[in-house]
């Protein structure tokens, strides 16, 4: 299925926002492709539009309805591993919101109102330049959009790391061009729009996370007040089997609220792939043997698994929390632990655990050399060490079967584990690329055998993953479709997003 280029629609778009912000050349279309995809042509857009305001977005949506042109809204298009800027539907028109960069900070109450084009570096620089004592939570690759990451349920490393849960108030252009503000923002001039989540009546903020029910043009987000201190340990664990007891040690502290961040325990390759490349260690194309793995670990002084745990707040509270953590890990077989302490007034610590945006983790795409890329696979499971070990062993076996190097982590939420896997590959290796699709489908089938669902996925697999949510003959999908048809009968906003297709495109 694909959408056709409509010259009349593009003339109307140019009249609405200016010809310079209508992009239809070959280079323009390639700029919005999924550069990590095996076949970039599969999801190639027919062009892109770059509005500067919510009013221009509204007019674009009205024109799209008039000409039945499907749009694919992006904030900055940096969600690599999940599709980047590319649309699900080939030929759709990318609605690039990266020019919309307004920032409004309430420093007293610790909130920010951002437009979709505001990146993590933009907001960090704004806070630093204006000496505002508020901290971000940032994902590992921080070059994306603050709003876009929260709407896609991205995660970070501080105690505000569940970004979607910190959303408070949205401004949304609906598929017919209407403009709505959620929560307390539904009252004109409300001073509590970004302070009180619930508003009056049904709450709609979550409806626009990972959905195609509207186009978010402003997003309210709670930020963390700068703490007096940050302290913790970087732990290294020596053996694959250490995963189970480590999770069982950390999770009770997470559930009871002592640890308020979502620690992420990752395997050796998560660390190594940003510091070296595979060709420096072996020319063998098969899965790495233990001698190579051991040599890499010894060179960089890393464990088979590693995790960073941090406490945030008043210094005396942080120190007391550290004592509890020490008791929890007492007599456990830790390979090493490195203490970390930052106090207010110290220079920036410089990493995501203190809210500083970085991009170095993207270097893992170079692990195999060539035109590197990766694909994300992220099922959710209960927070038990034995289940994590079982998940690791089954998934590791599939990496071995398909000749891929195991790159994974387990992010620990209050009541769940998210097993974030990355399939690292070289797009110039036809044999490797020929295995990626089959491996991904095998991973999804394996998770479904235990009724573990992915929390987000690549645009190639949105229908596949949506189909695994099968209670009552996929009642959730039917509900999503009914809402889609009511709000967007012409199917102009992000058809196929999260497996939700409008009636006019369903088969």
Residue, then its C-alpha position, 0 to 999 in steps of 0.5 A: x500500500x502507498x499514497x500517491x503524489x498529489x500536485x494540487x495538494x502541494x500547491x495548496x500547502x505552499x500557499x498556506x506555509x510558503x513554498x520554501x517549507x514544502x519539500x518534494x525533491x529526491x534529496x528532500x524525500x531521502x532526508x526523511x527516510x529511515x536510514x537504519x532500514x534494510x530497504x529505505x525505499x519501503x517507507x519513503x515519503x512523497x515529500x515533507x512540510x515544515x510549518x512554524x505554528x499550530x495555526x499552520x498545522x491546522x491549515x495543513x490538516x484542512x488541506x490534507x482532508x480536502x485532497x485526502x493526503x495522508x500526513x506523518x507528523x514527526x517532532x524531530x525525526x530522530x527515533x532511530x531504531x524505530x523508524x526515524x522520520x519515515x512514515x509507515x505508509x509509503x508516499x505519505x507526507x511528512x509533517x516536520x514540526x522541528x521549526x516549532x521551538x518555543x519554550x516556556x518555563x515555570x521555574x517556581x513550580x518546575x514545569x516547562x511547556x515545549x513545542x515539538x521542535x525543542x530538542x533535549x540540547x535546546x532545553x538544556x542550553x535554555x536552562x543553563x543560559x537562564x540559570x534555571x535550577x531545573x534538571x532534565x531527564x534525557x534518553x541515552x541518545x539525546x538528540x531527539x525531541x523532548x515532546x516526541x520522546x515523552x509521547x513515544x513513552x521514552x525513558x531516561x536515567x534520573x528519578x523523572x525517567x518515566x517521561x510519559x508519566x511527567x506529561x501535564x497538559x497538551x495542545x493538539x490539532x485534531x484530524x479535522x483541524x480543530x484545536x484542543x487543550x487537555x486538562x486544565x488547559x481547556x479553561x482559557x488562561x488557566x494558571x494550572x494547565x501544566x500543574x494539575x494533570x486531571x482537569x475536569x471529566x475524562x483525561x485525554x493526555x495519554x490518548x495521544x501517546x503512541x497514537x494517531x488521534x491528533x498532532x501535538x503542538x504543545x506539551x507540558x512536562x514536569x522537570x526535576x528541581x536541581x537536587x542538593x546531591x546525587x550519589x550512587x554506585x556503578x556496579x559491574x557483575x562478572x557472570x551472565x547468571x548474575x542478572x537474576x540476583x541483581x534484579x532481585x536485589x534492586x527491585x524491592x528497593x525500587x518498589x518501596x521507593x528508595x530507588x526512584x530512578x529506573x536503573x537499567x542493567x545492560x550487558x557488556x556489549x552495551x558498554x563496549x559498542x560505543x568504545x570500540x568496533x568488532x573488527x578490532x577484535x576478530x574477523x570471524x563473522x559468526x557470534x563472538x566466542x567467549x575468548x573475544x568477549x573476555x578480551x574486550x571486557x578485560x580491556x575496558x574493565x567492564x562486567x558481563x552486566x553493569x548498572x548505575x544506581x543513583x539517589x537524588x535529593x538532600x545530602x543527608x537523605x542521599x547518604x542514608x539511602x546509600x547505606x541501605x543500598x550497601x546493606x542490600x548488596x552486602x556479601x553479593x558477588x560483585x565484580x566491582x563498584x565505583x562510587x559517584x557523588x555530585x553536590x550542588x556547586x560542583x561542575x556538571x557531572x556530564x552524563x544522563x544520570x544528572x540530566x545532561x544530554x549526550x549522543x555518544x551511545x549512537x556510536x553503537x551503530x558502528x559496531x559492525x562497520x559499513x553503513x551501520x544501523x540497529x533495530x529496537x525490540x523491547x518486550x515488558x515482563x514481570x520484575x523477577x530475577x528468574x523471569x529475567x534470566x529465562x528471558x535472557x537465555x531464550x533471547x540470547x539463544x535466538x541471537x546465536x541462532x541468527x548469528x547476531x551479537x547480543x546487545x540488551x538491557x533490562x530497565x527496572x520500573x516500579x512494577x515491571x522490567x522492559x527488556x530493551x534489545x538492539x539488533x546491531x547490523x551492517x547494511x552493507x552485509x547482505x547475509x546479515x541483513x537477510x537474517x534481520x527480519x526473520x530474527x525480529x519476527x522470531x523474537x516477537x513470537x518468542x515473547x508472545x509465547x509467554x504473553x509478553x508484549x512490546x511497549x513500542x516497535x519499529x514502523x515495519x512491525x507495528x501491525x505485527x506487534x498490535x496483533x499480539x495484543x489479542x484479548x477478546x479477539x483484539x478488542x483493543x485494536x477494534x476500540x482504537x479503530x473506532x476512535x480513529x474512524x470517529x476523529x479521522x474519517x479520511x485517515x489523514x493523520x499517521x495512518x498505520x501508526x501503532x497498527x491503527x489504520x483508518x477504515x478507508x485503508x483497512x484490508 
